Amino acid sequence: MSASSSKSPAAPPLPVHGFVTDMPAFDAFIARRPTADEFRAAYPDVLLILPNMPTTMEMRYNNSRYFAEIGSDGRISGGRFQ
């Protein structure tokens, strides 16, 4: 038996289909500072808007479009639904 223990990497979160309705879970996910690819994998039905991406001026009230703020490390550090 080996004295060292091996840890398996954390499994990625299961995708959340549809728009965001569980805000505490979403806020916890954003607090982990995901990459844009991790965001798209976790919330495939939410349109991720990154800085400097052109968008329309329409307002959505169903949490289907997230305007992300990007930290200096290139990860999502916060943002807002609009």
N, C-alpha and C positions, 0 to 999 in steps of 0.2 A: 504494500500500500504506500502511496506517495504521501509525504508530509504536507505537500502544498495542495491547496484546494483550488479547483478550477471553477470559475464562475462563467456561466454562459452570458452572452451579451443580452441586454434588455430587449425584449420583443417590441417591435414598433406598435404603437397603438392601433387598434382596429379602426378602419375608416368609419367616419360618421357621415352617413348619407343624408341628403336634404340640407336644409338651412340650419343655422345654429339656434337651438332652443335651450340648451343646458349651458347657461352662461358661467356658472362656477367651474364646470369642467373645461370650458373653452378658456377661461382666464388662467386656469392651472396649466393648460397646454401652452399658452403664450408665455407664461412665467418661466417655462423651460428654455425659452429662447430658441425656437425651432428655426431651421433653414426654410427657405421658400419651398424646396422640394418636400421637406417633411410636412409642411403645412398642407401642400396640395395632396399628399398621400393621406393625411389624416382627415381632411375636409374637402373631398374631391368635388363637391357640389357648390362650394363657396368660391366666388371669384376673388382671387388674391390680386390686389392692386399694389404694385411696388412704386417707390418714389420715381418720379419722372415718366411714368407710364401715362399715355393719353387716355382720358376717359370721357364719358358723356356727363352731362350735368344732372341726369335724372336722380331722383331720391328714391331709395329703396327702404322700406320699413320692415323687411322680413329677414334681416341678418344674412343676406345672400352675397354681399360684396364688402370685403374687408380691406381697408386702406392701411397697409402696414408701415410702421416706422422701423427703420433698419439701424442697428447699432454699428459701432466702428468695427465690430468683428464680422459684419455681414449677415448677422442673424436678426430675426424679427424680435424687436424689443418692446413692442406695443403697437397701438394703432386704434382704429375705430371702424365701426360699421357705418355705412352711408348709403 
